[in-house]
């Protein structure tokens, strides 16, 4: 008994949750497209009510024809029959019009709700802390939410209309049938009940499989990307690893398919059983109605009317059940969507802003420690670092020494675990994040290649605060050594930079790096951060770029992360990191005299050029 109570509570709780999700989607639809939603509602209601009137007049047509057949030809009056036929025809035409209106409004509701959910998802996505994308559980939730906004929310909005339509259809039919036979109203209802239960059980188990296999789906998606991505294609081709990945995909697909097939087999068996019960209920009503005709209690026209209403009742009831089960399934997806919208951020923007003049601020790291979320490894430990306004500094060290992490903390992609970072004496956590980001130009090691954009847009996207300015694009391109090859493209700066698009072209890795560097020159921010800025660029171009870079950044703070000593040796100060700590600092000459880690690494690298 206790178990039943617990299960009942769980079902009630689950129903309430799904109902609340439905209310949210309903509000979304009503807010997004109120006119279309209401017109669609009235059109759908018309498609269920008009056929009742049509059946009633068709009943009158049949009864009138039978009456006329029993009347002598000279005594027949056709006026009532003609009236019934005309009214029935008008109703049928009206029903067709109602369906046409519904089809148009349904599509409008679908696409408008889909548009609203899509942009809501994308705005939330770009506002999330980076750590959420690195957390497997959050990544699963994000993927579920992404699947939901494509069509689940739009479908749910339309399902609300269909649920209301079927409910009114049931109410109308049951009222008419109840006047004829209250007992068979109950019989028809009970015989249709198993269909509802089976649909709900199947919907829940289907969602459970989808939810449980999110990790599997993500693996499938990533491996598929290795076989279709432009960036991964060449290596996969040369390594001959395509069959290896295809076998992995087949294994993953088989695993998911087996789960789905087991669920489908069970659903088919139960569906057939419940459908048979529903059919028996309908047949029994037919037998009862035919018996009433033979007894002379009702006319043949009434027989067709009541059988039609029974069909309307069962189809509306089954339609309601079908829509409820689909509504349940879609609401399970949308539960993830709304949970995604409620993901809290740890990076909370402050309200303060640093001076708006072009002078770069003083940056101070005070006793900074940092551990990545869901990790116990200390990446930055008791870091003390001061970067003066307009100073050119370089961070060097082995992989994993903490160089890029310092950049992420400075960009406030993460917050420090302890200690503080101050900007002109203001704690970075108190700064307006958007305003702070406007003070920074960053070339990350894994920079974006916007292949869908043309060359000019790839550069001017560096500063979207003002409109595309061609003269500034050209200036930035020349500083980054990109102008020479960009102007030679078929369409010059209007050339789309990916062959995946019509008349597009591909750039080499070094050319892309120059375009990304030009993007930062165009941004013209007081602080310029370069993470391995010339790793794919030849030595001659690198020398020219840095000559122009230091000239361009004469009044800017420049922070360079690099393994190449030719890149960092001209910096005002070079800091050597090891295991998250600064172990050496000074100019190139000072560090060489120190004869420590920097001098040792420099000697090893220089030896490679001899």
Order of alpha helices (4+ residues) and beta strands (2+ residues): alpha-alpha-alpha-alpha-alpha-alpha-alpha-alpha-alpha-alpha-alpha-beta-beta-beta-alpha-beta-beta-alpha-beta-alpha-alpha-alpha-alpha-beta-alpha-beta-alpha-beta-beta-alpha-alpha
